[in-house]
Amino acid sequence: MYHLLLLRGDPPLETCVICLNDVEYDEMLCVNLWIRHVLLRNVRFLSLKPYMDESLLFEVNNVPIASQRLIRLELSFIQFNNSFLDFSRCPALEVLEISFSSFSGCNRISSESLKSLTIRSSSFRMRHRTRVYTPNLVSLLLEVGSCRAPLLQRMPSLVNAILELSNSDMDRCFNSNPGDCSDKNCISCYEIDGDARNSVILQGLSKAEDLVLISDTGSFIFRRDLNRAPIFSNLKRLILNEYWCVSIDLIADLTPLSYMLQHSPILEKLTLQLFCKGINNKVEIIGNPDSTGAPAVTSHLKIVKVQCEVFDNIVGQEKLYKVLQQLERVDVILLPDVCRSAIFSDGSLRSSAVYKLNLSTIVS
């Protein structure tokens, strides 16, 4: 069985899927040999999913992948090292998908040819940040569930990006909530080239046209990055969750949402997803801005959509009410009485209902 692939000979491979269950530790050498063999056979699509058990990940060889023809690579259950994700020897690679893996031993993901990058349900480094160098990337989906968020370097060709930060308690500065402390030994603030002014996430996403930013309430990185004043010069469609709608300590006392609106000069559509955990049981509020009352910075904005969870309990309703109050306080959205009554009256809010309204002002 182990030598079957090697005995196949020299004919080129178009697609190779290696999906294994209960891989033993001493079988890693054989599987790594298969990987090198199929790359030598000019495989164009390689999928590697060697599941071991819940406590172990497959350790790939600490050497870069080399292939002139590899276009798509899918990896799951992998423990990465410093060399494996150096794709300088893969000039045709365009699509990379990673899931259920660990970057704890990986300093850098590097590819000048990559067009699409997806990282799901994976963990990053505890102390230093993994750098992502993909200057020609067009599409990004990144889920950061634990440890420190990776450093996204500039992506001038980026068109769409989805970024979700959760369980971010480990990625924080204990000296300063916004992330601009003066302690030069603080890894959270100064670990990026020894400069607290450098961005971790948002500067790398600043050229996107479509952007989804989801964060838990404790996220340190977005607060830190907003203080670095990135401009989203190409952004047309933006989706945010409730994190962006509450006040935090920022420059000029802006809420994160207000900041995003004022620094997105050609934004056309804004969607706010408030406490929406699934696809069902939502209420949708659709507003068309009044261009005569809105500042020039939002002159391109055509529609604002608010999606919120249906709450049948007082605690949930109060949580939603506080967020909507904050939106009104900074003139991001103005709810008419009929809509307010529908949202906060027991039993009067219907699942999947759609309320349409005109918004007089969008940003303070």
GITA-V617589 format. One record per pair of residues at least 6 apart in sequence whose ideal C-beta (glycine too) atoms are under 7 Angstrom apart, sorted by sequence separation. I is the first residue (numbers start at 1). J is the second residue. If there is no record, write none. Layout:
I_J, I_J
This chain:
52_58, 87_93, 124_130, 173_179, 175_181, 184_190, 190_196, 192_198, 205_211, 261_267, 276_282, 311_317, 327_333, 328_334, 342_348, 343_349, 189_196, 215_222, 294_301, 328_335, 342_349, 23_31, 38_46, 50_58, 173_181, 175_183, 181_189, 192_200, 247_255, 248_256, 291_299, 179_188, 180_189, 246_255, 250_259, 289_298, 311_320, 179_189, 245_255, 175_186, 324_335, 244_256, 245_257, 289_301, 308_320, 18_31, 35_48, 173_186, 244_257, 342_355, 173_188, 288_303, 289_304, 18_34, 149_165, 172_188, 173_189, 180_196, 244_260, 339_355, 117_134, 240_257, 286_303, 287_304, 60_78, 93_111, 96_114, 132_150, 137_155, 140_158, 339_357, 31_50, 58_77, 62_81, 64_83, 65_84, 94_113, 103_122, 104_123, 129_148, 131_150, 132_151, 135_154, 138_157, 286_305, 57_77, 58_78, 59_79, 60_80, 62_82, 63_83, 64_84, 70_90, 73_93, 93_113, 94_114, 95_115, 98_118, 102_122, 103_123, 114_134, 117_137, 124_144, 129_149, 130_150, 131_151, 132_152, 133_153, 135_155, 137_157, 138_158, 139_159, 201_221, 57_78, 58_79, 60_81, 62_83, 71_92, 80_101, 85_106, 90_111, 92_113, 93_114, 94_115, 95_116, 96_117, 97_118, 98_119, 99_120, 100_121, 101_122, 102_123, 103_124, 104_125, 109_130, 115_136, 126_147, 129_150, 132_153, 134_155, 135_156, 136_157, 137_158, 138_159, 139_160, 140_161, 141_162, 142_163, 143_164, 144_165, 145_166, 146_167, 200_221, 284_305, 285_306, 336_357, 16_38, 57_79, 62_84, 64_86, 65_87, 70_92, 71_93, 72_94, 80_102, 88_110, 91_113, 94_116, 99_121, 100_122, 103_125, 104_126, 108_130, 114_136, 115_137, 116_138, 121_143, 123_145, 125_147, 126_148, 129_151, 131_153, 145_167, 149_171, 238_260, 66_89, 67_90, 68_91, 69_92, 70_93, 71_94, 72_95, 73_96, 74_97, 75_98, 76_99, 77_100, 78_101, 79_102, 80_103, 82_105, 87_110, 90_113, 99_122, 107_130, 108_131, 109_132, 110_133, 111_134, 112_135, 113_136, 114_137, 115_138, 116_139, 117_140, 118_141, 119_142, 120_143, 123_146, 124_147, 125_148, 147_170, 148_171, 202_225, 227_250, 284_307, 321_344, 46_70, 60_84, 64_88, 65_89, 66_90, 68_92, 71_95, 76_100, 77_101, 81_105, 82_106, 85_109, 86_110, 87_111, 98_122, 106_130, 107_131, 109_133, 112_136, 115_139, 119_143, 121_145, 123_147, 124_148, 146_170, 147_171, 200_224, 201_225, 202_226, 206_230, 211_235, 219_243, 226_250, 227_251, 13_38, 44_69, 52_77, 64_89, 65_90, 76_101, 80_105, 81_106, 82_107, 85_110, 108_133, 124_149, 200_225, 203_228, 206_231, 209_234, 223_248, 282_307, 283_308, 334_359, 39_65, 44_70, 45_71, 51_77, 75_101, 79_105, 80_106, 124_150, 199_225, 206_232, 208_234, 209_235, 210_236, 215_241, 217_243, 238_264, 282_308, 333_359, 334_360, 16_43, 23_50, 39_66, 42_69, 43_70, 44_71, 45_72, 46_73, 47_74, 48_75, 49_76, 50_77, 87_114, 103_130, 203_230, 207_234, 208_235, 209_236, 210_237, 211_238, 212_239, 213_240, 214_241, 216_243, 245_272, 282_309, 283_310, 306_333, 317_344, 334_361, 2_30, 13_41, 15_43, 23_51, 32_60, 39_67, 49_77, 202_230, 215_243, 281_309, 282_310, 5_34, 12_41, 13_42, 15_44, 18_47, 23_52, 32_61, 199_228, 235_264, 238_267, 281_310, 304_333, 12_42, 13_43, 14_44, 15_45, 16_46, 17_47, 18_48, 19_49, 20_50, 21_51, 28_58, 226_256, 236_266, 331_361, 332_362, 6_37, 18_49, 20_51, 28_59, 39_70, 197_228, 199_230, 232_263, 235_266, 236_267, 237_268, 267_298, 270_301, 276_307, 332_363, 5_37, 18_50, 231_263, 232_264, 233_265, 235_267, 236_268, 237_269, 238_270, 239_271, 240_272, 241_273, 242_274, 265_297, 268_300, 274_306, 276_308, 277_309, 331_363, 226_259, 230_263, 236_269, 242_275, 267_300, 268_301, 269_302, 274_307, 275_308, 276_309, 331_364, 222_256, 239_273, 266_300, 267_301, 268_302, 269_303, 270_304, 271_305, 272_306, 273_307, 274_308, 275_309, 330_364, 23_58, 262_297, 272_307, 274_309, 271_307, 261_298, 163_201, 310_349, 151_192, 179_220, 310_351, 163_205, 57_101, 161_205, 179_223, 275_319, 57_102, 178_223, 179_224, 275_320, 177_223, 178_224, 274_320, 287_333, 158_205, 161_208, 173_220, 180_227, 160_208, 168_216, 172_220, 179_227, 151_200, 152_201, 155_204, 158_207, 159_208, 160_209, 163_212, 167_216, 169_218, 171_220, 178_227, 274_323, 154_204, 158_208, 159_209, 160_210, 161_211, 162_212, 163_213, 164_214, 165_215, 166_216, 168_218, 171_221, 149_200, 153_204, 156_207, 159_210, 165_216, 168_219, 149_201, 152_204, 155_207, 168_220, 152_205, 165_219, 285_339, 304_359, 165_221, 304_362, 127_187, 283_343, 301_362, 129_191, 128_191, 298_362, 298_363, 283_349, 293_360, 294_361, 286_354, 290_358, 293_361, 294_362, 295_363, 290_359, 281_351, 282_352, 283_353, 284_354, 285_355, 286_356, 287_357, 288_358, 289_359, 290_360, 129_200, 178_249, 255_326, 287_358, 288_359, 149_221, 177_249, 178_250, 258_330, 285_357, 287_359, 289_362, 258_332, 255_330, 257_332, 246_323, 245_323, 247_326, 246_326, 242_323, 245_326, 245_327, 261_362, 262_363, 261_363, 258_363, 258_364
